[in-house]
Structures are given as structure tokens and as C-alpha cells.
Amino acid sequence: MGSATFFKSRIRPKGQVTIPSEIRSILDLKEGDDLIFHLDEKGRVIVDRARIIPPDQAWFWSEHWQQMEREVQADIDAGNVLEFDNIEDFIEYLDKVEDAKD
């Protein structure tokens, strides 16, 4: 088993704790950031930085949208994409596809 790294901190009045600088760096924490605490299946406390999603961007993080993002990335990774040098070439391609349907 590998060696673990430990950091010490002390609980102050009102439950305040100073987060060690090494942990703040790992989590990229800045003053004013929010933290999330939860318990894992073994009862351990997990601390992570809260990443707040603005309401006008929440749609992007829906499971449906994320599935579509994964499908697109799979197509890109497999090379199933077309590239065009300019918008005119792209429109010409679309016109040809539409004409082929007729």
C-alpha cells in the first residue's frame, strides 16, 4: 500500500477550519469559493470545490445533452467528420446533399 500524505488543521470557534494551503492549491480554491461535503459508502468525509452552474447554462449539463456531447465526441474521435475551408463550400455541400434527396 502507498504512503498517504496528511495535513493538520484545528477547529476554531463556530466550527471554522483553515484548509491547508496544499489542499487549497489542489482544489484550486480561492477566497469566497463554496465547498461541498459528503460521506462516501465507507463513511469517509469527502470535500470538493462546488462548481456552480449558472441557470442559463444548466441545459448543457442535463443527461440528455451530455449523452449527445458524448456521441459527437465519439464521431470526432473516429474521424466521422467533414471539414470545409469556408462557409461557401459548406453551403455548396449542403445543397448537393439536399439535391440528392430529391
VOMAR-135160 format. One record per atom (N, C-alpha, C): residue number from 1; residue in one letter; atom name; y, z, x. Coordinates in nm, 3 decimals. Each point is the difference from the previous one (the first is absolute). Last residue first. Example, Ala and Ser with C-alpha at 12.3 -4.5 7.8 and 13.67 -1.06 7.14 Angstrom:
# VOMAR-135160
    i  aa  at       py       pz       px
    2   S   N   -0.225    0.708    1.285
    2   S  CA    0.119    0.006    0.082
    2   S   C    0.109    0.073   -0.077
    1   A   N   -0.572   -0.007    0.029
    1   A  CA    0.119    0.000   -0.089
    1   A   C    0.120    0.000    0.090
This chain:
# VOMAR-135160
    i  aa  at       py       pz       px
  102   D   N    1.458   -5.350   -3.377
  102   D  CA    0.017   -0.091   -0.115
  102   D   C   -0.097   -0.110   -0.003
  101   K   N    0.033    0.325    0.358
  101   K  CA   -0.054    0.063   -0.120
  101   K   C    0.003   -0.095   -0.119
  100   A   N    0.195   -0.115    0.419
  100   A  CA   -0.147   -0.011    0.007
  100   A   C   -0.064    0.063   -0.124
   99   D   N    0.472    0.032    0.064
   99   D  CA   -0.039   -0.137   -0.036
   99   D   C   -0.152   -0.015   -0.002
   98   E   N    0.175    0.410    0.149
   98   E  CA    0.023   -0.015   -0.144
   98   E   C   -0.041   -0.139   -0.047
   97   V   N   -0.015    0.088    0.461
   97   V  CA   -0.101    0.080   -0.068
   97   V   C    0.012   -0.016   -0.151
   96   K   N    0.330   -0.198    0.261
   96   K  CA   -0.127   -0.072    0.016
   96   K   C   -0.115    0.074   -0.070
   95   D   N    0.426    0.207    0.016
   95   D  CA    0.005   -0.117   -0.088
   95   D   C   -0.132   -0.078    0.005
   94   L   N    0.057    0.360    0.298
   94   L  CA   -0.021    0.047   -0.138
   94   L   C    0.002   -0.117   -0.098
   93   Y   N    0.099   -0.098    0.450
   93   Y  CA   -0.140    0.040   -0.014
   93   Y   C   -0.029    0.045   -0.144
   92   E   N    0.446   -0.090    0.106
   92   E  CA   -0.077   -0.125   -0.001
   92   E   C   -0.148    0.030   -0.017
   91   I   N    0.282    0.364    0.064
   91   I  CA    0.018   -0.055   -0.135
   91   I   C   -0.077   -0.131   -0.014
   90   F   N    0.006    0.197    0.427
   90   F  CA   -0.073    0.086   -0.093
   90   F   C    0.009   -0.057   -0.142
   89   D   N    0.252   -0.205    0.336
   89   D  CA   -0.143   -0.028    0.019
   89   D   C   -0.085    0.081   -0.097
   88   E   N    0.460    0.091    0.006
   88   E  CA   -0.024   -0.134   -0.055
   88   E   C   -0.148   -0.038    0.013
   87   I   N    0.164    0.403    0.194
   87   I  CA   -0.020    0.010   -0.145
   87   I   C   -0.030   -0.136   -0.063
   86   N   N   -0.139    0.078    0.514
   86   N  CA    0.124    0.017   -0.077
   86   N   C   -0.033   -0.001   -0.148
   85   D   N   -0.340   -0.006    0.338
   85   D  CA    0.116    0.008    0.090
   85   D   C    0.129    0.025   -0.075
   84   F   N   -0.505    0.170   -0.147
   84   F  CA    0.089   -0.115   -0.013
   84   F   C    0.120    0.021    0.091
   83   E   N   -0.551    0.185   -0.093
   83   E  CA    0.134    0.023    0.054
   83   E   C    0.080   -0.129   -0.009
   82   L   N   -0.465    0.260   -0.238
   82   L  CA    0.068   -0.123    0.041
   82   L   C    0.138    0.039    0.051
   81   V   N   -0.507    0.275   -0.046
   81   V  CA    0.142   -0.012   -0.031
   81   V   C    0.050   -0.138    0.043
   80   N   N   -0.433    0.290    0.076
   80   N  CA    0.010   -0.076   -0.125
   80   N   C    0.146   -0.009   -0.046
   79   G   N   -0.215    0.244    0.386
   79   G  CA    0.063   -0.129    0.026
   79   G   C    0.014   -0.087   -0.123
   78   A   N   -0.166    0.467    0.060
   78   A  CA   -0.103   -0.105    0.004
   78   A   C    0.060   -0.137    0.026
   77   D   N    0.283    0.383   -0.045
   77   D  CA   -0.090    0.026    0.112
   77   D   C   -0.105   -0.109    0.016
   76   I   N    0.287   -0.019   -0.374
   76   I  CA    0.075   -0.025    0.123
   76   I   C   -0.090    0.017    0.121
   75   D   N   -0.183    0.113   -0.416
   75   D  CA    0.020   -0.146    0.012
   75   D   C    0.074   -0.035    0.129
   74   A   N   -0.047    0.454   -0.100
   74   A  CA   -0.131   -0.057    0.034
   74   A   C    0.009   -0.152    0.014
   73   Q   N    0.378    0.231   -0.152
   73   Q  CA   -0.020    0.024    0.143
   73   Q   C   -0.134   -0.056    0.046
   72   V   N    0.098   -0.019   -0.460
   72   V  CA    0.086   -0.091    0.075
   72   V   C   -0.022    0.017    0.150
   71   E   N   -0.221    0.300   -0.281
   71   E  CA   -0.055   -0.135   -0.015
   71   E   C    0.082   -0.102    0.079
   70   R   N    0.157    0.444   -0.022
   70   R  CA   -0.120   -0.008    0.083
   70   R   C   -0.063   -0.139   -0.006
   69   E   N    0.368    0.088   -0.281
   69   E  CA    0.043   -0.004    0.140
   69   E   C   -0.120   -0.012    0.094
   68   M   N   -0.083    0.066   -0.458
   68   M  CA    0.047   -0.136    0.025
   68   M   C    0.047   -0.016    0.145
   67   Q   N   -0.123    0.426   -0.135
   67   Q  CA   -0.119   -0.085    0.004
   67   Q   C    0.041   -0.144    0.027
   66   Q   N    0.343    0.310   -0.068
   66   Q  CA   -0.060    0.018    0.132
   66   Q   C   -0.128   -0.083    0.014
   65   W   N    0.217    0.009   -0.420
   65   W  CA    0.078   -0.075    0.098
   65   W   C   -0.060    0.012    0.139
   64   H   N   -0.206    0.249   -0.345
   64   H  CA   -0.009   -0.144   -0.028
   64   H   C    0.074   -0.081    0.106
   63   E   N    0.034    0.472    0.009
   63   E  CA   -0.131   -0.047    0.048
   63   E   C   -0.015   -0.150   -0.021
   62   S   N    0.493    0.192    0.072
   62   S  CA   -0.104    0.012   -0.103
   62   S   C   -0.131   -0.055    0.055
   61   W   N    0.436    0.000    0.225
   61   W  CA   -0.105    0.091    0.044
   61   W   C   -0.106    0.024   -0.107
   60   F   N    0.394   -0.274   -0.067
   60   F  CA   -0.069   -0.055    0.116
   60   F   C   -0.120    0.085    0.040
   59   W   N    0.303    0.137   -0.349
   59   W  CA   -0.093   -0.105   -0.042
   59   W   C   -0.084   -0.051    0.117
   58   A   N    0.368    0.309    0.064
   58   A  CA   -0.130    0.060   -0.032
   58   A   C   -0.104   -0.105   -0.041
   57   Q   N    0.490   -0.028    0.120
   57   Q  CA   -0.101   -0.062    0.084
   57   Q   C   -0.142    0.050   -0.031
   56   D   N    0.409    0.159   -0.212
   56   D  CA    0.006   -0.145   -0.017
   56   D   C   -0.099   -0.075    0.089
   55   P   N    0.047    0.484    0.019
   55   P  CA   -0.056   -0.046   -0.128
   55   P   C    0.001   -0.151   -0.016
   54   P   N   -0.039    0.225    0.488
   54   P  CA    0.106   -0.017   -0.099
   54   P   C   -0.058   -0.058   -0.129
   53   I   N   -0.279    0.304    0.340
   53   I  CA    0.016   -0.140   -0.037
   53   I   C    0.112   -0.009   -0.103
   52   I   N   -0.143    0.365    0.409
   52   I  CA    0.047   -0.018   -0.136
   52   I   C    0.025   -0.149   -0.025
   51   R   N   -0.301    0.310    0.334
   51   R  CA    0.068   -0.128    0.004
   51   R   C    0.036   -0.035   -0.145
   50   A   N   -0.132    0.465    0.304
   50   A  CA    0.007   -0.067   -0.130
   50   A   C    0.077   -0.131    0.019
   49   R   N   -0.300    0.263    0.377
   49   R  CA    0.135   -0.035   -0.040
   49   R   C   -0.005   -0.072   -0.134
   48   D   N   -0.377    0.363    0.133
   48   D  CA    0.042   -0.135    0.032
   48   D   C    0.143   -0.021   -0.046
   47   V   N   -0.443    0.382    0.068
   47   V  CA    0.145   -0.017   -0.012
   47   V   C    0.033   -0.143    0.040
   46   I   N   -0.448    0.325   -0.165
   46   I  CA    0.045   -0.124    0.061
   46   I   C    0.150   -0.013   -0.027
   45   V   N   -0.406    0.407    0.003
   45   V  CA    0.132   -0.043   -0.045
   45   V   C    0.042   -0.123    0.079
   44   R   N   -0.518    0.167   -0.131
   44   R  CA    0.103   -0.005    0.104
   44   R   C    0.131   -0.049   -0.059
   43   G   N   -0.442    0.043   -0.222
   43   G  CA    0.096    0.108   -0.015
   43   G   C    0.107    0.005    0.108
   42   K   N   -0.357   -0.334   -0.080
   42   K  CA   -0.049    0.116    0.076
   42   K   C    0.097    0.118   -0.007
   41   E   N    0.092   -0.428   -0.204
   41   E  CA   -0.125    0.048   -0.060
   41   E   C   -0.059    0.121    0.072
   40   D   N    0.528   -0.061    0.044
   40   D  CA   -0.108   -0.097    0.001
   40   D   C   -0.126    0.064   -0.057
   39   L   N    0.537    0.104   -0.109
   39   L  CA   -0.125    0.053    0.056
   39   L   C   -0.104   -0.110   -0.002
   38   H   N    0.566   -0.034    0.040
   38   H  CA   -0.115    0.000   -0.090
   38   H   C   -0.121    0.054    0.073
   37   F   N    0.580   -0.107    0.028
   37   F  CA   -0.110    0.087    0.042
   37   F   C   -0.112   -0.018   -0.102
   36   I   N    0.480   -0.272    0.177
   36   I  CA   -0.103    0.017   -0.103
   36   I   C   -0.109    0.086    0.061
   35   L   N    0.566   -0.085    0.102
   35   L  CA   -0.140    0.010    0.044
   35   L   C   -0.090    0.016   -0.120
   34   D   N    0.532   -0.213    0.122
   34   D  CA   -0.089    0.081   -0.083
   34   D   C   -0.140   -0.003    0.057
   33   D   N    0.505   -0.060    0.255
   33   D  CA   -0.122   -0.063   -0.049
   33   D   C   -0.078    0.098   -0.085
   32   G   N    0.408    0.113    0.243
   32   G  CA    0.014   -0.045   -0.139
   32   G   C   -0.123   -0.069   -0.055
   31   E   N    0.070   -0.002    0.520
   31   E  CA    0.060    0.101   -0.087
   31   E   C    0.020   -0.059   -0.139
   30   K   N   -0.386   -0.229    0.262
   30   K  CA    0.143    0.019    0.025
   30   K   C    0.050    0.108   -0.095
   29   L   N   -0.504   -0.209    0.212
   29   L  CA    0.078    0.082   -0.092
   29   L   C    0.144    0.011    0.047
   28   D   N   -0.448   -0.232    0.143
   28   D  CA    0.132   -0.064   -0.005
   28   D   C    0.090    0.070   -0.101
   27   L   N   -0.453    0.123    0.156
   27   L  CA    0.025   -0.037   -0.140
   27   L   C    0.132   -0.074   -0.019
   26   I   N   -0.122    0.148    0.436
   26   I  CA   -0.117   -0.073   -0.050
   26   I   C    0.023   -0.050   -0.141
   25   S   N    0.328    0.283    0.190
   25   S  CA   -0.001   -0.132    0.062
   25   S   C   -0.115   -0.085   -0.053
   24   R   N    0.029    0.448   -0.135
   24   R  CA    0.113   -0.076   -0.058
   24   R   C    0.002   -0.142    0.056
   23   I   N   -0.307    0.294    0.191
   23   I  CA   -0.043   -0.042   -0.135
   23   I   C    0.110   -0.079   -0.068
   22   E   N    0.101    0.187    0.416
   22   E  CA   -0.106   -0.100    0.019
   22   E   C   -0.048   -0.055   -0.135
   21   S   N    0.314    0.362    0.013
   21   S  CA    0.060   -0.131    0.029
   21   S   C   -0.105   -0.109    0.017
   20   P   N   -0.095    0.430   -0.318
   20   P  CA    0.010   -0.031    0.143
   20   P   C    0.050   -0.143    0.024
   19   I   N    0.135    0.285   -0.428
   19   I  CA   -0.107   -0.094    0.035
   19   I   C    0.017   -0.036    0.147
   18   T   N    0.145    0.452   -0.279
   18   T  CA    0.051   -0.107    0.086
   18   T   C   -0.119   -0.087    0.038
   17   V   N    0.065    0.308   -0.454
   17   V  CA   -0.078   -0.023    0.121
   17   V   C    0.070   -0.110    0.079
   16   Q   N    0.077    0.367   -0.460
   16   Q  CA    0.045   -0.107    0.088
   16   Q   C   -0.083   -0.004    0.128
   15   G   N   -0.004    0.309   -0.405
   15   G  CA   -0.107   -0.094    0.030
   15   G   C    0.039   -0.114    0.091
   14   K   N    0.270    0.393   -0.136
   14   K  CA    0.000   -0.107   -0.100
   14   K   C   -0.104   -0.108    0.032
   13   P   N    0.100    0.284    0.418
   13   P  CA    0.032    0.038   -0.139
   13   P   C    0.008   -0.124   -0.088
   12   R   N   -0.291   -0.112    0.401
   12   R  CA    0.121    0.079   -0.008
   12   R   C    0.025    0.040   -0.145
   11   I   N   -0.435   -0.168    0.337
   11   I  CA    0.059   -0.001   -0.134
   11   I   C    0.117    0.096   -0.001
   10   R   N   -0.188   -0.278    0.440
   10   R  CA    0.002    0.130   -0.069
   10   R   C    0.065   -0.015   -0.137
    9   S   N   -0.299   -0.323    0.386
    9   S  CA    0.128    0.021   -0.065
    9   S   C   -0.010    0.131   -0.077
    8   K   N   -0.291   -0.338    0.389
    8   K  CA    0.026    0.126   -0.069
    8   K   C    0.138   -0.001   -0.062
    7   F   N   -0.408   -0.375    0.155
    7   F  CA    0.141    0.033    0.009
    7   F   C    0.025    0.124   -0.084
    6   F   N   -0.444   -0.299    0.251
    6   F  CA    0.055    0.094   -0.096
    6   F   C    0.148    0.023    0.028
    5   T   N   -0.446   -0.363    0.092
    5   T  CA    0.131    0.043    0.045
    5   T   C    0.058    0.089   -0.108
    4   A   N   -0.537   -0.121    0.149
    4   A  CA    0.108   -0.009   -0.097
    4   A   C    0.130    0.047    0.064
    3   S   N   -0.478   -0.237    0.205
    3   S  CA    0.087    0.118   -0.003
    3   S   C    0.115   -0.024   -0.097
    2   G   N   -0.497   -0.226   -0.063
    2   G  CA    0.122   -0.010    0.080
    2   G   C    0.084    0.127   -0.011
    1   M   N   -0.552   -0.039   -0.035
    1   M  CA    0.118    0.000   -0.084
    1   M   C    0.124    0.000    0.088
